[in-house]
């Protein structure tokens, strides 16, 4: 088990990875690690995440109040967003927020990542919705992401960036990498005439692989709100996200649904 100093060193290493991969610019981005129910380590505000050392890292309580911070450092102004994740997801031990180029471009364009185009993305992420825009450092962002926390481990932030979370800091970072890679593949395949998507049955096969692997976290394979409402899972219907952020051009109507509705209408007409 890592001690607190080792976790701080890991946070600095993740900061270098995020910075070196171009997922943040200047002093952007923030991440945190849960130590226990009332102690959290987080990156400081106003510093480049690519050049941190352990003494930069701050410690806060569950309300975001400072427990310990060295002179000249104070917790990220986005700590409220992190705390909402921890509050709603007891399984989460780390949160990463960054501005990866392609994923953030989709967030700015208002297009969620819901097209099933790559096995690894379907298995690891399912799909990535967009939370409506909120003013940074206010309660608007925590309130905007809350509806997605029970069903997804990666969320785009409208006109802002991306947010991922997991059972370890490394896994939360890997989800950010996966989100960005998924977004880049989707963008580039669109330039080549549009991606070839998996069929619903192929998606279900990949979901079954995930279930057999017993992967941690939330996923449309077993926790999709659409499925709970008796609809298809997000990948199949491409309708994840709020009405203002759905990629309406990609929504497909299920043949069985059309057949069922047609049959009911004909019955009501006495035909």
Secondary structure, DSSP 8 states (H G I E B T S, - for coil): ---HHHHHHHHHHHHHHHHHTTSS-TT--EEEEEEETTEEEE-BTTS-GGG--GGG-EEE-TTS-EEE--TT--B-TTHHHHHHHHHH-TT--EEEEE--HHHHHHHHHT--B-----HHHHHHTS-BEEE----TTSHHHHHHHHHHHTT-SEEEETTTEEEEEESSHHHHHHHHHHHHHHHHHHHHHHHTT------HHHHHHHHHHHHHHT--S--HHHH-HHHHTTS--HHHH---S-TTT--GGG----HHHHHHHHHHHHHHTT-
